[in-house]
Amino acid sequence: TYADHLFASAGVTPNVALELDNAEAIKRMVEAGLGVSLLPEVSVRAEVALGNLVARPLADEPREHRRIALARRRDKFLSASLNAFVSLLSRE
């Protein structure tokens, strides 16, 4: 998958506890502070506008190819390894 490619190219082995195939369920899990996710930017616009999620564009991602964003809770602490992964992907 695209996410697997991103992890592998970053030299990161994800610690996956749960996988979901429904964007709404994924967003609710992220809002609950249960991790981060790579989602289509359009699917998180409302939550970002409300301040429930923070979206970051991915670094070095061709804009014409695919628009996805990393979504996470604004007010939740990230572990050092997760923070490093977010920093690697983000263009803040």
Contact map, one row per residue, 1 for C-alpha under 8 A:
11111000000000000000000000000000000000000000000000000000000000000000000000000000000000000000
11111100000000000000000000000000000000000000000000000000000000000000000000000000000000000000
11111110000000000000000000000000000001000000000000000000000000000000000000000000000000000000
11111111000000000000000000000000000000000000000000000000000000000000000000000000000000000000
11111111100000000000000000000000000000000000000000000000000000000000000000000000000000000000
01111111110000000000000000000000000000000000000000000000000000000000000000000000000000000000
00111111111111000000000000000000000000000000000000000000000000000000000000000000000000000000
00011111111110000000000000000000000000000000000000000000000000000000000000000000000000000000
00001111111100000000000000000000000000000000000000000000000000000000000000000000000000000000
00000111111100000000000000000000000000000000000000000000000000000000000000000000000010010000
00000011111110000000000000000000000000000000000000000000000000000000000000000000000000000000
00000011111111000000000000000000000000000000000000000000000000000000000000000000000010000000
00000011001111100000000000000000000000000000000000000000000000000000000000000000000000000000
00000010000111110000000000000000000000000000000000000000000000000000000000000000000000000000
00000000000011111000000000000000000000000000000000000000000000000000000000000000000000000000
00000000000001111110000000000000000000000000000000000000000000000000000000000000000000000000
00000000000000111110000000000000000000000000000000000000000000000000000000000000000000000000
00000000000000011111000000000000000000000000000000000000000000000000000000000000000000000000
00000000000000011111100000000000000000000000000000000000000000000000000000000000000000000000
00000000000000000111111011000000000000000000000000000000000000000000000000000000000000000000
00000000000000000011111001000000000000000000000000000000000000000000000000000000000000000000
00000000000000000001111111000000000000000000000000000000000000000000000000000000000000000000
00000000000000000001111111100000000000100010000000000000000000000000000000000000000000000000
00000000000000000000011111110000000000000000000000000000000000000000000000000000000000000000
00000000000000000001011111111000000000000000000000000000000000000000000000000000000000000000
00000000000000000001111111111100000010000000000000000000000000000000000000000000000000000000
00000000000000000000001111111110000000000001000000000000000000000000001000000000000000000000
00000000000000000000000111111111000000000000000000000000000000000000000000000000000000000000
00000000000000000000000011111111111000000000000000000000000000000000000000000000000000000000
00000000000000000000000001111111111110000000000000001000000000000000001110000000000000000000
00000000000000000000000000111111110000000000000000011000000000000000000110000000000000000000
00000000000000000000000000011111110000000000000000000000000000000000000010000000000000000000
00000000000000000000000000001111111000000000000000000000000000000000000110010000000000000000
00000000000000000000000000001111111100000000000000000000000000000000000000000000000000000000
00000000000000000000000000001100111110000000000000000000000000000000000100000000000000000000
00000000000000000000000000000100011111000000000000000000000000000000011110000000000000000000
00000000000000000000000001000100001111100000000000000000000000000000011100000000000000000000
00100000000000000000000000000000000111110000000000000000000000000001111000000000000000000000
00000000000000000000001000000000000011111011000000000000000000000001111000000000000000000000
00000000000000000000000000000000000001111111000000000000000000000011100000000000000000000000
00000000000000000000000000000000000000111111100000000010000000000011100000000000000000000000
00000000000000000000000000000000000000011111100000000000000000000000000000000000000000000000
00000000000000000000001000000000000000111111110000000000000000000000000000000000000000000000
00000000000000000000000000100000000000111111111100001010000000000000001000000000000000000000
00000000000000000000000000000000000000001111111110000000000000000000000000000000000000000000
00000000000000000000000000000000000000000011111111000000000000000000000000000000000000000000
00000000000000000000000000000000000000000001111111111000000000000000000000000000000000000000
00000000000000000000000000000000000000000001111111111110000000000000000000000000000000000000
00000000000000000000000000000000000000000000111111110000000000000000000000000000000000000000
00000000000000000000000000000000000000000000011111111000000000000000000000000000000000000000
00000000000000000000000000000000000000000000001111111100000000000000000001000000000000000000
00000000000000000000000000000010000000000000001111111100000000000000000011000000000000000000
00000000000000000000000000000110000000000001001101111110000000000000001111000000000000000000
00000000000000000000000000000000000000000000000100111111000000000000011111000000000000000000
00000000000000000000000000000000000000001001000100001111100000000000111100000000000000000000
00000000000000000000000000000000000000000000000000000111110000000000111000000000000000000111
00000000000000000000000000000000000000000000000000000011111000000011110000000000000000001110
00000000000000000000000000000000000000000000000000000001111110000001110000000000000000001110
00000000000000000000000000000000000000000000000000000000111110000000000000000000000000011110
00000000000000000000000000000000000000000000000000000000011111000000000000000000000000000000
00000000000000000000000000000000000000000000000000000000011111101100000000000000000000000000
00000000000000000000000000000000000000000000000000000000000111111100000000000000000000000000
00000000000000000000000000000000000000000000000000000000000011111110000000000000000000000000
00000000000000000000000000000000000000000000000000000000000001111110000000000000000000000000
00000000000000000000000000000000000000000000000000000000000011111110000000000000000000000000
00000000000000000000000000000000000000000000000000000000000011111111000000000000000000000000
00000000000000000000000000000000000000011000000000000000100000111111100000000000000000000000
00000000000000000000000000000000000001111000000000000000110000000111110000000000000000000000
00000000000000000000000000000000000001111000000000000011110000000011111000000000000000000000
00000000000000000000000000000000000111100000000000000111110000000001111100000000000001000100
00000000000000000000000000100100000111100001000000001111000000000000111110000000000000000000
00000000000000000000000000000110101110000000000000001110000000000000011111000000000000000000
00000000000000000000000000000111100100000000000000011100000000000000001111110000000000000000
00000000000000000000000000000000000000000000000000111100000000000000000111110000000000000000
00000000000000000000000000000000000000000000000000000000000000000000000011111000000000000000
00000000000000000000000000000000100000000000000000000000000000000000000011111100000000000000
00000000000000000000000000000000000000000000000000000000000000000000000000111110000000000000
00000000000000000000000000000000000000000000000000000000000000000000000000011111011000000000
00000000000000000000000000000000000000000000000000000000000000000000000000001111111000000000
00000000000000000000000000000000000000000000000000000000000000000000000000000111111100000000
00000000000000000000000000000000000000000000000000000000000000000000000000000011111110000000
00000000000000000000000000000000000000000000000000000000000000000000000000000111111111000000
00000000000000000000000000000000000000000000000000000000000000000000000000000111111111100000
00000000000000000000000000000000000000000000000000000000000000000000000000000001111111110000
00000000010100000000000000000000000000000000000000000000000000000000000000000000111111111000
00000000000000000000000000000000000000000000000000000000000000000000010000000000011111111100
00000000000000000000000000000000000000000000000000000000000000000000000000000000001111111110
00000000010000000000000000000000000000000000000000000000001000000000000000000000000111111100
00000000000000000000000000000000000000000000000000000000111000000000000000000000000011111110
00000000000000000000000000000000000000000000000000000001111000000000010000000000000001111111
00000000000000000000000000000000000000000000000000000001111000000000000000000000000000101111
00000000000000000000000000000000000000000000000000000001000000000000000000000000000000000111
